[in-house]
Amino acid sequence: MKHSFTKTLKWSTSIAVITLVLAAIFTVVSSFLLNGVSWAIGMGIVFLIVLTGVLFDIVGVASTAAKEVPFHAMASEKVPGARHAIIITRNADRVANFCNDVIGDISGIVSGTASAAVVVELTLSMGNRSGSNSEYLISIVFTSVVAALTVGGKALGKSYAINHSTFIIFQVGRLLYFLEEKLRIKLLSPAKREKKRR
């Protein structure tokens, strides 16, 4: 019981720190990209941020829905990405926490901040001053559209993730395999984690 609590506390602390760092990076990058660009390009950046949140949400849901069995068969045939897929399914709670909560929440916050910048830029480009009724109306419309796309996209994504979880996690496993083997970017340690499960 105590060991479990300590492990959970350690994970919670780690994920909080990771969230802090990623939130700062997301904010800095989005602010840099939005600086000096037209409202149309800014709108595209906002939608890209929303899409990022939706895609990670799909991966998070798929990790909890996927089963290990198909990946064991692939791993026995040494299919690239299969071992990584096994690790993802075995750590589904943490993967879902990172994808759905960390990236998902950060995307929501950053897209909201970016939306405000786009609204101001669009208002000024229309010849209206900041704080005018036009800005208020544009803010309502644009914020509503972003919210609808976010919620609707995640709802559609969840359904797809549940029904195609094996395919999705295998593709993520292949991506991790590519990053590890070709680019030497190691995000998972399959051998070490699998050993703990024996």
Secondary structure, DSSP 8 states (H G I E B T S, - for coil): -HHHHHHHHHHHHHHHHHHHHHHHHHHHHHHHHHTT--HHHHHHHHHHHHHHHHHHHHHHHHHHH--SHHHHHHHHTT-TTHHHHHHHHHTHHHHHIIIIIIIHHHHHHHHHHHHHHHHHHHHHHTT--TTSHHHHHHHHHHHHHHHHHHHHHHHHHHHHHHHTHHHHHHHHHHHHHHHHHTS------HHHHHHHH-
